[in-house]
Amino acid sequence: MKFLWPQFLWLFLLLPLLVAWYVAVLRRKRRGTLAYSNLALVRAALTGGATWRRHVPALILLLAVGSLIAALARPVAVLSLPTQHETVILAMDVSGSMRATDVKPSRLVAAQEAAKAFIADQPRHVRVGIVSFAATAQIVQYPTQNRQDAIDAIDRFSLQRGTALGSGIVLSLAALFPDAGIDVTSFVFGGDPFRNSPWRVPKKEAKPVEAVPPGSYTNGAIILLTDGERTTGPDPVAATKMAADRGVRIFTVGVGTPKGETIGFEGWSMRVKLDEATLKQIADTTRGDYYFAGNAVDLKKVYEKLSSRLVFEKKETEIGALFAAVGALLAVLAGLLSLYWFNRIL
């Protein structure tokens, strides 16, 4: 816990002064009681339960003052709070290497099953969009609250060649911000294939982006799953900066082996390996998290963690109001106890 206004913490030095003042008042009262002729009655009144009860309200009031001083210093703590995510984009690798069977029954099938379980666990208000990427990327399901549509889109995956991490990120941003005018053609396809066509649909004018703190966008997030390293497409670092400038968090999931292995696909033989360094960089840059899944069980657990991570998120939150409320309640309690035991307020 830290304090936004730590300069007010010096007020805690008043607490010992209040204790000293309380002790001085008690001594003054004790000297006054010596004037009574029947000292036996005074001793009887100060024995048993009355001895400790007389100090309880004062102690509670002292705690109340301390709590109010802490509130004045504006304390901040990291708390797990419900998030406000309304849209989650699943960007999933469908390159040929996803047919590998080191993750049973295959990387693709394990990823599909885990993703479908993740979708089913999302709150009803959350929209889920699906992006698939290999050499290019495509939105196979625009963000929707219809869980069956999202699941059906995942079941329609077909394997292709290449791995374009950057394309998957850019198209996920386009799905998350459909009205932002993100230049998908130049990033995802390397240019505008329809620039000389009379049937070309005019592109929306891109809106200027004013960079915000990474991870500050709370209405949506991207989950990026891949089993390989980039072989084509735009630079994933540049695409990640686009996400970071918009405050979008990217949670990356790596499936496969960092050492790599040789995979056969449509008569081709290729060696693929997991680029953990890039996935970690993507997650760190956008204030997301990186997860490694070496088998189907791990992959399922990763999506379970992501589900809870997107529902509850740790955030730095000012809790001064809590300290103020506790201080007020303690002050009221001190007054009530004093009235109940001694028919006076302190």
N, C-alpha and C positions, 0 to 999 in steps of 0.2 A: 504494500500500500504506500502511496505517495500523496503529497499535498500540493495543490495548485497555489495556495497562499501560505507557504511555510512560515512567513514572517509573523503570523499570528500565534504560532506555537509557543512563543515566549510567554503568552498569557497563562500557560500551565504553571509558571512560577507563582501565580497568585494562589494556587491551591495550598501550598505550605503556609502562606500568610493567613488564609482562611482557617486552617487548622489551629494555628497559633492564636488567632482571635477567639476561636471557640473555646480553647483551653483557658484563656484569660477570663472569659465570661463565666465559665464554670467555677473558677477559683473565686471570683468576686461573689458569686451566689453562695459558695460554701462559707465564705467569711460572714456573709449576711445571716446565715442560718445559726451562727453561734450566739446570736442575740436572743434566741428562743430559750425559755426557761426549762422546758422539758426536752432535753437532748435525746432521751430514749425514743420519743416519738419520731424524731428526725432520723435516727439510725434505722428504725423499723421501716420508715418510708423509703430509705435508700438501699435496702437489702433485697435479696431475691431477684425476681424478674424485673423490678423497676430499675435496677442498676444498669443492665445492658439495654433495656428498652429506651432509656432516655437518650442514648447515643445513636440508635438506629436511624431515626429520621435525619439527623445531621449528616450521618455517613452517606445516606442515599442522596441527600441534597448535594453533597460534595461530588458524588459521581455524576449527578445531573449537570453540574457546572462544567466538569471535565468533558462530558459528551458534547455540550454546547460549544465549548472552545474548539474541540476537534472539528465540529461542523463548520465553524467560522473559517477554519483553515482549508476548507474544501478538499476533503480526502477523495482519492481516486483509487479504485481497486479493480482487478481483473475478475470479471464475473462471467459465468455461463448464462447467456440470455437467449430467448427465442429470437431467431433471425426473421427477416422480412423477405426472404427470397420468394419471388413470384414465378421466376422462370429458371429452369436448369437445362443447359444444352449438353447432351452427351455426344462428344466427338470421338468416333470409334474407328480404329485402323481396320481396313478390309484388304490389306495387301496380301499377296500370295503366301507370305510366311505365316499368316494366321492359320493356315491349314496344319501346321506342325502339331504333332501329338504328344510333345513333352508335357503339355497340360492336357489332361484327359477330359473328355474324349478328343478334343482338339482345342487349340487356343481360341479359335473363333466361337465354337459352340460354348465353351466355358464362359467367354466374355458375354455372349448373348444371354445365357441363363442368368448370370450375375446381374447384368443390366436390367433384365426384365423383373427380377426380384427387387432391385432398387426402385424401379418405377412404381411397382405395386406398393412400396412402403412410403411413398411421398404423400404429404397432406393433399386433400382434395383441391385446395386453392392453387397449388403449384402447377404451372404449365411445364411440360417436358417437350423439348425439341431434340431431334436426332440428326446428326451429321455424320456421314461416312466419308472416309478419305483413303486414297491410295496414291496413284500418280496425280489425280485431281480429286476434288472434293465436291460433294453434293448434299443438299438438304433433303433427306429422305422423309422427314416429317417436321413440318413447321410446329412451333410451340403450341401445345394443346393440353387441355385438361382431360381429354379422352384417353384413358390408360390403354385401352385396347388398340387404338390407332397407333400409339407409340410402340406397343409390343409387336404389332403386325409389321411395322416398318423395320424393326430389328430383325424379324424373321426373314425379311426379303433381301438381306445382305447377300452380295455376290462378290467373290474374290477377284482382285485385279492386281496389276503389277505396279511397283513403285510405292514410295512412302513420302508423302508431302505433308509433313507436320505443319508447316506454315499455312498451307491451304486450309487445313482443317481448322486452325485457329481463326483465320480471317473469315471463313464462311460461318463459323459459330458466332462471331461478333455480328455478322450481317443478320443472322437469324435472331440474335438478341436485340439488335437495334435496327429493325427493318426500315425505319424512316430516316436513318442517319446518312444515307447516300454513300455507304462504304464502297469503294471501287473494287468490286469482287473480280471483274474480268481481268484486270491487270495483275492482281495478286494471285488469283487462283488459276487462271488460264494462261498467264504470261502475256496478255494483250487482249484487245477487243476483236474477237473473230468476226464480228458483224459490222466492222467500221465502214465497209464499202457496200453494204447490202441495203437495197431500197426498203427492206422490211425491218430495218433496225429499229428497235424500240428505244426512244430517247431515255437516257440514263438520268436518274434523279441527281440534282446538283448536291454535291457533298457539303454537309454542314461543317463549318470550322469546329475543330475540337479544342476545347480548353482543358488542358491536362488537370486532372484531379489527383489527390493522393492515392497511391496503389492500394487496392483492397477496400476503398471507401464506397463502392457501389454495392448497395445491399439488396437490390431488387432482382439480381440474377447472378449466375455463376456458370462456369464451364468445367466439365469433367473430360479430360483428354486421355484416351487409352490407346497405347501403341505397344508393339512388340519389337520394333526395329528402330533404325536410325534414318534420318532424312536422306533420301536419294534423289529427290527432285523437288520442284516447287520453290516458293519464296522462302527466304531466310526465316526460320522460326523465331530467331531473336528479334527481328524487326516486327514480325507479327505479334510477338509477346509484348513489345513496347506499345503497340496499338491498344492491346487489352489493358495494360497497366495505366496508360494515359486516361482511359475511360473508367478506371477504378475497378475493373472486373477481375475477380479472382479466378485462376485456373488451377484446378486440382488435377495433377498428373498421375496416371497409373501405368507402371511398366510391367509388361508380361513377357517372360522369356528369360534368356540367360545373358548376362553382361559379356561373357566370353564369346558367345555366338555359336552357331551351328550351321551346317549346310542343309538347305531345303531344296527339294525338287518341285517344280511347278510348271505345268504345260510344256514339258520338254526342256525347260531351263533348269540349270543348277546354280544356286546362288547361296552365298554365305551371309547370314543376317546376325546381327547382335544388337543388344539393347543399349541405346545411348542414354545411360542414366544421368550423365553430367548435364546434357541438354534439358532433360525432363526436370531435374532438380533446379536448374537455372530458371526455367519457365515458371515453376511453382514459386520460387523465392522472389522473382521479380514482381509477381502479381500478388504476393502475400497469400499464396495458396499452400498446399502441402503435396509432397511426393509420396507415393506408395508403391512398394514392389510386391508383385504377386508371382510366386514361383510355381504355383499349382492352383487347381480349381478351388480348393478349400480356402487358400489364401485370398484368391480373387473375390470369393463370396464375402469373406470377412472384410476386405477392403471396401466393398460397396456398402456393407453394413455400417462401417465407420463413417463413410462419406454421408450416408443417410442421416446419422445422428449429428454429424459435423455440420450439415446444412440446416438442420432443425434447431440445434443449439450451438451457439458460437461464443467463444471467449472474447470479451471486449473490455477495454478500459472504460469504466463507468464512474461518474462522480456519485458518491454516496453520502454527500453532506446532509441531504434531507433525512436519511436514515438516522444519522447521529443526532440531528436536531429533534426528530420524533422521539428517540430514546431518551434524550435529555428532558424533553417536556413531560414524558410519562413518568420518569423518575422523580421529577419535581412534584408532580401531582401526588404520586405515591407517598412521598415524604410528608406532604401536608396532611393527607388522609390518615396516615398512621399516627401523626402527632395529635390530630383531633380525636381519634379513637382512643388513644391511650391516656392523653393528658388534657383533653378538652381545650386545646389551643393549637395554633399553627406555629410549630417550632418554638 
